[in-house]
Amino acid sequence: MPAAFTSTTTSRRQFLALLGISAAAVSCGTATARGGGSGAQVTTLKYQGSVGAVTLPELAADLGYLGDLKLEWVGNTISGPQDIQSAATGQTHFGGAFNGAIVKLASSKAPIKAVISYYGVDEHSYSGYYVLEDSPIRSARDLLGKKVGMNTLGAHSQAVLDIYLSRNGLAKADSSKVESLVVPPVNTDQVLRQKQIDVGVLGGVLRDKAVAAGGIRPLFSDFDLLGKFSAGSYIMTDRFIKENPDTVRTFVTGVAKAIEWARTTPREEVIARQTEIVKKRGRNEDTSTLQYWRSYGVAEQGGRIEDKEFQLWLDWLGERGDIKQGQLKAADLYTNEFNGFGKG
């Protein structure tokens, strides 16, 4: 078993503990702006990255779309909920997560706002739920008593799994018999092949690399289930946005430009640029998986956010009982005000 592999059984208590940040905790952040009345705005944004991958802000910075705005890498994360928690509590200036995780954080009265979509699902960029080629698992009911490995609990992968089970006729009591485990994405393929889990959630370049190696097959994917949609957003705190409007506008518009650059530029050129970025930052990362990159999957032009991208998860969390039905409105969770892509 890989040293990095940890097993965590899904439960509502864990989900609430991970995302249940109080407004008081948020208000004492250390990375908020120093601006306000003085007019000074933050010019360096702290953030978390992803091993062996290039995030859209990193791409935007390398393309020169952030102007004089700088990025300061403070470490890596494999968890969206953890990333937005870091932003909400002031350890970083922005964080990205599955929109359902943002809903859950906002429901705890954390003063945050989604400012731009940064990943999504399309025919090229999706999360597949894979089993071994000879696995007896062929349907939702076959998952009862089985283990499903995913990057984090209470986020995109678990939400999609719940929807799959529900749409295939499994009652909530039966669905609870499907065990979700935390497995770092870089280990998922190995852990699946070693039969430590029955299903592994694989996305992006890690998915394509695993599929190319053979011996596994998809049970279903989020694209099969829900079609094309933007699935996650970058968030900032309300206070940071208020005190640093120009910084936020530069960041959001720059990321929007990077989304469209990646969408319209030949794939080989995007991969070459990503590879160059990873090599330049000198973190001793493997760049081989970048050859499998196909898309960031963002649905709307320039990453603009729409109500539907939050409403799906508002409904899901309401049905689970994790938030009160009608507690939040989709339109209150995001803003497109700072996205200048295509304007003027």
CORURWO-V710540 format. One record per backbone hydrogen bond with DSSP energy under -0.5 kcal/mol. NH is the residue of the N-H (numbers start at 1). CO is the residue of the C=O. E is the energy in kcal/mol with one decimal. If there is no record, write none. Layout:
nh->[NH,NH]
co->[CO,CO]
e->[E,E]
//
This chain:
nh->[5,6,8,10,15,16,17,18,19,20,21,26,27,28,28,29,30,36,38,39,45,46,47,49,53,55,59,60,61,62,63,64,65,66,67,69,70,72,73,74,77,80,83,84,85,86,87,88,89,90,91,92,93,94,95,97,99,101,102,103,104,105,106,107,108,108,109,110,112,113,114,115,116,117,118,119,120,121,122,126,128,128,129,130,130,131,133,135,138,143,144,145,146,148,149,149,150,159,160,161,162,163,164,165,166,167,168,169,170,171,175,176,177,178,179,179,180,181,183,183,187,188,188,189,191,192,193,194,195,196,197,198,199,200,201,202,202,204,206,207,208,209,210,211,212,213,214,214,217,219,220,222,225,226,227,229,231,232,233,234,235,236,238,241,242,243,244,248,249,250,251,252,253,254,255,256,257,258,259,260,261,262,263,264,265,269,270,271,272,273,274,275,276,277,278,279,280,281,282,282,283,290,291,292,293,303,304,309,310,311,312,314,315,316,317,318,319,320,321,322,323,327,332,333,335,339,340,343,344]
co->[2,182,6,180,11,12,13,14,15,16,19,22,23,24,25,26,89,243,35,36,70,44,72,75,50,53,55,56,57,58,59,61,60,60,64,66,43,45,71,47,49,78,79,80,81,82,83,84,85,87,86,86,46,46,235,233,231,98,98,99,100,101,102,103,104,105,106,105,110,236,333,234,234,303,232,232,296,229,125,124,126,202,220,128,200,217,215,132,136,140,141,177,143,179,147,199,181,155,156,157,158,159,160,161,162,163,164,166,165,169,171,172,174,175,146,177,178,148,150,181,184,184,185,185,187,188,189,190,192,191,191,147,147,130,149,128,200,126,203,203,204,205,206,207,208,209,210,211,131,129,129,127,221,222,223,121,119,119,97,116,95,113,111,237,238,239,240,244,245,246,247,248,249,250,251,252,253,254,255,256,257,258,259,260,261,266,266,267,268,269,270,271,272,273,274,275,276,277,278,279,278,287,288,289,290,300,301,306,307,307,308,310,311,312,313,314,315,316,317,317,317,324,329,330,114,336,338,340,342]
e->[-1.7,-0.7,-0.5,-0.7,-1.9,-2.7,-2.3,-2.3,-1.8,-2.3,-2.4,-1.8,-2.2,-0.6,-0.9,-1.4,-0.6,-0.5,-1.3,-1.2,-3.0,-0.5,-2.1,-2.8,-1.8,-0.5,-2.4,-3.0,-2.5,-2.1,-2.0,-1.1,-2.4,-0.6,-0.9,-2.4,-2.6,-3.2,-0.6,-2.5,-2.3,-0.5,-2.0,-2.5,-1.7,-2.2,-1.5,-2.7,-2.1,-1.1,-2.2,-1.4,-2.4,-1.0,-1.4,-1.9,-3.0,-0.8,-1.5,-2.2,-2.1,-2.2,-2.7,-1.9,-0.6,-1.1,-1.8,-1.3,-1.9,-2.4,-2.6,-2.9,-0.9,-2.8,-2.2,-1.1,-1.8,-3.2,-2.3,-0.7,-0.6,-3.0,-3.1,-0.8,-2.8,-2.7,-2.6,-2.1,-0.5,-1.8,-1.5,-1.6,-2.6,-3.2,-0.5,-3.3,-2.7,-2.5,-2.6,-1.9,-2.4,-2.3,-2.5,-2.5,-2.5,-2.8,-1.0,-1.7,-2.4,-0.5,-2.7,-1.6,-2.0,-1.9,-2.4,-0.6,-0.6,-3.0,-3.0,-0.6,-2.2,-0.9,-0.7,-0.5,-2.8,-2.5,-2.3,-1.8,-1.6,-2.3,-0.8,-1.9,-2.0,-2.5,-2.4,-2.7,-0.7,-0.8,-0.9,-1.2,-2.1,-2.2,-1.9,-2.8,-2.2,-1.1,-0.6,-1.3,-2.7,-3.4,-0.8,-1.9,-1.8,-2.9,-1.9,-1.6,-1.9,-1.8,-2.0,-2.7,-3.0,-1.9,-2.7,-2.4,-2.5,-2.3,-1.6,-2.6,-2.4,-2.4,-2.6,-3.0,-2.4,-2.0,-2.5,-2.4,-2.2,-1.9,-2.3,-1.9,-2.3,-2.5,-1.7,-2.0,-1.6,-0.8,-1.9,-2.6,-2.0,-2.1,-2.6,-2.7,-2.1,-2.2,-2.5,-2.2,-2.4,-1.6,-0.5,-1.0,-0.6,-1.2,-1.1,-1.9,-1.9,-2.0,-1.5,-1.4,-2.1,-2.4,-1.4,-2.3,-2.4,-1.8,-2.8,-1.9,-2.4,-1.8,-0.9,-2.0,-1.1,-2.3,-1.4,-1.9,-2.3,-1.6,-1.1,-2.0,-0.5]
//
